[in-house]
Amino acid sequence: MTRGRFITLEGGEGAGKSTQLRALAAALRAQGVEVVETREPGGSEGAEAIRALLLTGAADRWSPRAEALLFAAARADHIEKTIHPALHRGAWVLSDRFLDSSRAYQGMGELTDADILTLHRIGSADFLPDRTFFLTLPEGEAQQRAWVRDGDAADRIGGRDAAFHADVAAAFARFADQEPARIRAIDASGKPEAVTARLVAALQDLLP
């Protein structure tokens, strides 16, 4: 049996990752592909339990090091319990966030990108997606979308200040420049169906 493909969608708050993941999954299913939709943090029973710890409570609930360790633990369980079994049976797995979100959100400041990658090596044996899509939007448009979606109910990470989220966007852009074979920047502006078409076109070389 042919191994499935692992595709991740990344980007800042309000970029449309969840919407596009559902639309891309539908497009792939229409071509006869079995698709598993998942998310991070989360995607398995253990990882969902850790998600509740990570995304609730005060902004200072966890130190940067504790937060990074929790994300790495959730990811290890997600890979073992959900992603690997699906890929081994030939399914495609689409994940709303993965390692690059940890690199962008936790790998600046007290911890470095190298620290996050070391945790990933220890917890998940350096497992990487076949392709990562970085959804890009102008900062103002992304903030407006996030506000319409969340209002005052943003989680403890999404609710951080504008300067933090600008740094996150810059980190994603840097990763895309550094790893063009894996990470593709996709314009997420315009109508949702147009964005989905861009994603499908950027997957053609991986389809059977």
C-alpha positions in Angstrom: 0.0 0.0 0.0 1.3 3.5 -0.9 2.0 5.7 2.1 -0.2 8.7 2.5 0.9 12.3 2.5 1.1 14.7 5.5 0.1 18.3 4.7 0.1 21.1 7.2 -1.4 24.6 7.1 0.4 27.3 9.0 0.0 31.1 9.5 -0.9 33.7 12.0 -4.3 34.3 13.6 -7.1 35.0 11.1 -5.3 33.6 8.1 -8.1 31.1 7.4 -6.3 27.9 8.1 -9.3 26.0 9.5 -11.6 27.1 6.7 -9.1 26.2 4.0 -8.2 22.8 5.7 -11.9 21.8 5.4 -12.1 23.0 1.8 -8.9 21.3 0.8 -10.0 18.1 2.5 -13.3 18.2 0.5 -11.4 18.8 -2.8 -9.1 15.8 -2.1 -12.0 13.6 -1.2 -13.6 14.5 -4.5 -10.6 13.0 -6.2 -11.0 9.8 -4.3 -8.4 10.4 -1.6 -9.0 9.3 2.0 -8.4 12.4 4.2 -7.9 12.7 8.0 -8.4 16.2 9.3 -6.6 17.1 12.5 -5.2 20.1 14.4 -2.5 21.1 16.9 -2.3 21.3 19.7 -4.6 18.3 19.8 -5.5 15.6 17.3 -5.4 12.7 19.8 -6.9 12.0 23.2 -3.7 12.8 25.0 -2.9 15.8 22.9 -6.4 17.2 23.3 -6.0 17.0 27.1 -2.8 19.0 26.8 -4.5 21.5 24.5 -6.9 22.4 27.2 -4.0 23.1 29.5 -2.2 25.2 26.9 -5.0 27.4 25.6 -6.8 28.3 28.8 -5.9 30.3 31.9 -3.9 33.5 32.3 -1.3 34.6 29.8 1.5 33.8 32.3 0.1 30.4 33.3 3.1 28.6 31.8 6.7 29.7 31.5 8.1 29.7 27.9 10.0 26.5 28.7 7.1 24.7 30.2 4.9 25.8 27.3 7.3 24.5 24.7 7.6 21.1 26.5 3.8 20.8 26.6 3.5 21.5 22.9 6.3 18.9 22.2 4.5 16.3 24.3 1.2 16.9 22.6 2.8 16.6 19.2 4.6 13.3 20.1 1.2 11.8 21.0 -0.5 13.2 18.0 2.0 11.7 15.6 2.0 8.3 17.3 -1.7 7.9 17.8 -3.2 9.7 14.8 -0.8 10.8 12.1 1.4 7.7 11.6 -1.5 5.2 11.6 -3.4 7.2 9.0 -0.3 7.6 6.7 0.5 3.9 7.0 -2.9 2.9 5.7 -2.5 5.3 2.7 -4.6 8.2 4.0 -3.7 11.9 3.6 -3.5 13.8 6.8 -4.2 17.5 6.9 -3.3 19.4 10.1 -4.2 22.9 11.2 -0.8 23.8 12.6 2.2 21.6 13.4 5.9 22.1 14.2 6.3 25.4 12.4 3.8 27.0 14.7 5.9 25.9 17.7 9.0 27.4 16.0 7.2 30.7 15.3 5.3 31.1 18.6 7.7 29.5 21.1 11.1 29.7 19.3 11.8 33.4 19.8 12.9 35.1 23.0 13.9 32.8 25.9 14.0 29.8 23.6 15.5 29.6 20.1 14.5 27.9 16.9 17.3 25.4 17.6 15.8 24.6 21.0 12.3 23.9 19.5 13.9 21.7 16.8 15.8 19.8 19.5 12.6 19.1 21.4 11.1 17.9 18.2 14.0 15.6 17.6 13.6 14.1 21.1 9.8 13.9 21.1 9.1 13.1 17.5 12.3 11.9 15.8 12.4 14.9 13.5 9.2 13.9 11.7 8.2 16.6 9.1 5.3 17.1 6.7 5.5 16.3 3.0 4.3 19.9 2.4 3.6 22.9 4.5 1.4 25.8 3.3 2.0 29.2 4.9 -1.1 31.2 4.4 -0.2 34.9 4.0 -2.4 38.0 4.6 -1.6 41.7 5.2 -1.4 42.3 8.9 -4.5 44.5 9.1 -6.6 42.1 7.2 -5.5 39.2 9.4 -6.2 41.1 12.6 -9.7 42.0 11.4 -10.5 38.4 10.5 -9.3 37.2 13.9 -11.4 39.9 15.6 -14.5 38.9 13.7 -13.9 35.3 14.6 -13.0 35.6 18.2 -14.0 39.1 19.5 -12.9 39.2 23.1 -12.7 35.4 23.4 -9.3 34.8 22.0 -7.3 32.1 23.7 -4.3 32.8 25.9 -1.9 32.6 22.9 -4.1 34.2 20.2 -4.8 37.1 22.6 -1.2 38.3 22.8 -0.4 41.8 21.5 0.1 42.9 17.9 3.9 43.1 18.2 4.0 39.4 19.1 1.9 38.4 16.2 4.0 40.5 13.8 7.1 38.6 15.0 5.2 35.3 14.4 4.4 36.3 10.8 8.0 37.3 10.2 9.1 33.9 11.5 6.8 32.0 9.2 8.1 34.1 6.2 11.7 33.3 7.2 10.9 29.6 7.4 9.4 29.7 3.9 12.5 31.4 2.6 14.8 28.8 4.3 12.9 25.7 3.3 11.3 26.3 -0.2 11.2 22.6 -1.0 8.8 21.9 1.9 7.1 25.2 2.7 5.0 27.1 0.1 3.7 30.6 0.8 0.1 30.9 -0.4 -1.8 34.2 -0.8 -4.8 33.8 1.5 -6.6 37.0 0.4 -9.7 37.1 -1.8 -12.6 34.7 -1.9 -12.1 31.4 0.0 -12.7 29.3 -3.1 -9.9 31.1 -4.9 -7.5 30.4 -2.0 -8.6 26.7 -2.1 -7.8 26.6 -5.8 -4.3 27.9 -5.1 -3.7 25.2 -2.5 -5.0 22.4 -4.8 -2.7 23.6 -7.6 0.3 23.6 -5.2 -0.4 19.9 -4.4 -0.6 18.6 -7.9 3.0 17.2 -7.9 2.1 15.1 -4.8 -1.1 13.6 -6.2 -1.0 10.1 -7.7 
